[in-house]
Amino acid sequence: MRYYVGLSKRGQTMVIQATTSRDFLDCETYDYFGERIITKKQLRESRYDLLDKMKSRRPEVYGDLKYAVVE
């Protein structure tokens, strides 16, 4: 499936948004990864790996987050 993938935050949670239209992404998206061929199951399985990568890449944004969810 083709999804537009972006990251936002909610409390102590990194929210991985996967939508079928770029227009459906949250207006407070911190990072945008563009259109990807991926399933939500794959995103769920790798969500904490992505959280760890984003913590090291952008600690000022993601450094204090503990959880990750896919929407």
C-alpha positions as CSV (number, residue, x, y, z in Angstrom):
1,M,0.0,0.0,0.0
2,R,1.2,3.6,-0.6
3,Y,1.1,5.9,2.4
4,Y,2.4,9.4,3.0
5,V,4.4,9.1,6.3
6,G,5.0,11.8,8.8
7,L,5.9,12.1,12.5
8,S,4.2,14.2,15.1
9,K,4.2,14.2,18.9
10,R,1.4,13.8,21.5
11,G,2.6,14.0,25.2
12,Q,5.4,11.4,25.6
13,T,4.4,9.6,22.4
14,M,5.8,9.8,18.9
15,V,2.9,9.5,16.4
16,I,3.7,7.8,13.1
17,Q,1.1,9.0,10.7
18,A,0.4,6.9,7.6
19,T,-2.3,8.4,5.4
20,T,-3.4,7.8,1.8
21,S,-3.3,11.5,1.1
22,R,-0.7,14.1,2.1
23,D,-3.6,16.4,2.9
24,F,-4.6,14.1,5.8
25,L,-1.3,14.5,7.7
26,D,-1.4,16.6,10.9
27,C,-0.5,20.2,10.5
28,E,2.0,19.8,13.3
29,T,4.1,17.3,11.5
30,Y,7.7,17.5,12.7
31,D,9.2,15.2,10.0
32,Y,7.8,14.2,6.7
33,F,9.1,11.1,4.8
34,G,7.1,11.4,1.7
35,E,5.2,8.7,-0.1
36,R,6.3,5.1,0.8
37,I,5.2,1.7,-0.2
38,I,4.8,0.1,3.3
39,T,2.1,-1.5,5.4
40,K,0.9,-0.2,8.7
41,K,1.8,-3.6,10.2
42,Q,5.4,-3.0,9.1
43,L,5.3,0.4,10.7
44,R,3.9,-1.0,13.9
45,E,6.6,-3.7,14.1
46,S,9.4,-1.1,13.6
47,R,8.0,1.8,15.5
48,Y,10.4,1.6,18.4
49,D,13.4,1.3,16.1
50,L,12.2,4.4,14.3
51,L,11.8,6.2,17.7
52,D,15.4,5.3,18.7
53,K,16.7,6.6,15.3
54,M,14.8,9.8,15.6
55,K,15.9,10.3,19.2
56,S,19.5,10.2,18.0
57,R,18.9,12.2,14.8
58,R,16.8,14.9,16.4
59,P,17.2,14.8,20.2
60,E,15.8,18.3,20.6
61,V,12.4,17.1,19.2
62,Y,12.2,13.4,20.2
63,G,14.7,13.0,23.0
64,D,12.2,12.8,25.9
65,L,9.6,10.5,24.2
66,K,9.0,7.0,25.6
67,Y,6.3,5.6,23.3
68,A,5.5,5.2,19.7
69,V,2.2,4.6,17.9
70,V,1.0,4.2,14.3
71,E,-2.1,6.0,13.1
